[in-house]
Amino acid sequence: MQIKKFLKSDYFIFILLFCYAFLLSLMSNCSPFTKSSIWGDSAAYMYSGYATANGLTPYVDVYYGQSPFMRLVNCLGWIIGGKAGVWLFELAFMTLGLIFAYKTARMFASKISALISVAAVYSLMASYLQNGNFSEEYALPFLIIGLYLVLKFFKDSTFTRLQLIGIGASCAAAFNFKLNMILLWGVFFVVILIKLIMLKRYRDIFKYLAFALLGFAIVELPVVVYLLAVNALGVYLSSGIFGAFAYASNSSASGSVFASAKYFLLSSLPFFVLSAVYFVFKLIVKRKENGSLWLDYALLANLAITYIGISIIGNAYEHYAMQIIPCFIAPVAWAFAQLEKIVAEYGKKIVITVLALFLIGVCGLNLYEVLNINYEMLTANEYRQVADLIQSYTSKDDKIIVLGYDCNLYLSSDRLAASKYYYQLPGSMFENERTEFVAEIIENRPKFIVLSVKQILEDYPQIYTDLKDFIETNYTEVESSDSYRFYALNA
């Protein structure tokens, strides 16, 4: 009897969601169960945490505009257990997101339909997670928490003070992971503001805004105080906030925006279709029967603006699309709820069977990704060989520089960068930053230089041109390959 009661409880569902989060987290290259190496942005984020854990000051000694909480998560993860420690944070955040996605879906569907719909929507992570440790994946749970709390208003027509503080705090948390992931709060703020004005609830406007700002301040003030304490606030504003806008404006072009919009649409097309069915049904077919349509207009506006927001940057990076996952929760939950009604005459067994088959399919795809595709990325053996070479020419206290974007070489060799500009990528550096980087390298004279052939000589030759005379005068090329050239400082 107790077992049956437990199996029907939310606690059992939360255990299932944790297991699902575990399977999805295996997609991350930070997972201790994969032999693949981290690379790209994931390695850059992790290096910022590694450097902070080794005593360097964020934004001052480690420049690039990774958000404060990304640095914090990677720093704590590195202290706990290196790459595997970061993966534990990924697992925890994914579990939190799934739980609140389920709680949100329960507003539109039964337990079983809510569970199936959340599993379906989160299956997009198999594609969007890429190699893991992205700011979007850590911000995602807070988007879903914000959505869950905001939807409470449309259900109850009011907010409690605690809910308002939670809305503000979740917005601040998402903001501190990635600036442009606060569109959801902006959309719902406008919709709720219009509704309150039309209902002449003017006092509620100021009350709601005050407590939401209080929640935001509770999270944001410690960040500001820390940045002031380490004299990094100005650098954070220039690199983290203004730099983000500059990067977005540099990336956008009409052709790339269209290509991004097309990619994001096709990559999650079934969920866009289900969402379209939901909005057509709610706003057109059953418009007169639905009464208040504020919720549906808010959900539609959130989906449209989020889709435009991720497309307009002009880069079709899969991890950008994580922002759209919360937009699908309500429509897909509603769709599965309708399906459950249709098959009700056959009993819930058929729904449970569909769920089981779906989960088996997703698990199978995830295991295939872990056991096959991840192994085809940059190999751990190559990084290990390069790391061994670096360590043979340097000691633990020596600093090196990797010319290019292979930040994993710092991590695998356990060496800090000789410049706060620890990677160089076209579009990521302004002219004055490149000049400062070159000056730092000449002044600091790194003990060892790794030059990425493709990333520098082919993609960003200005860097090598600026440093060529310095390298040829002060360094000896000790080894080379198709991918790298290695230089040791002359004695």
Secondary structure, DSSP 4 states (H G I P E B T S, - for coil): -HHHHHHTSHHHHHHHHHHHHHHHHTTSTT-TT--PPP-HHHHHHHHHHHHHHTTPPBTTTB-S---HHHHHHHHHHHHHHHHHHHHHHHHHHHHHHHHHHHHHHTTTS-HHHHHHHHHHHHTTHHHHTTTS--HHHHHHHHHHHHHHHHHHHHHHSS--HHHHHHHHHHHHHHHTT-GGGGHHHHHHHHHHHHHHHHTT-HHHHHHHHHHHHHHHHHHHHHHHHHHHHTT-HHHHIIIIIIHHHHHHHHH--HHHHHHHHHHHHHHTHHHHHHHHHHHHIIIIITTTTS---HHHHHHHHHHHHHHHHHHTT----GGGGGGGHHHHHHHHHHHHHHHHHHTGGG-THHHHHHHHHHHHHHHHHHHHHHHTGGGGSS-HHHHHHHHHHHHHH--TT-EEEEESS-THHHHHHT-EESSS-----TTT--HHHHHHHHHHHHHH--SEEEEEIIIIIIT-HHHHHHHHHHHHHHEEEEEE-SSEEEEEE--
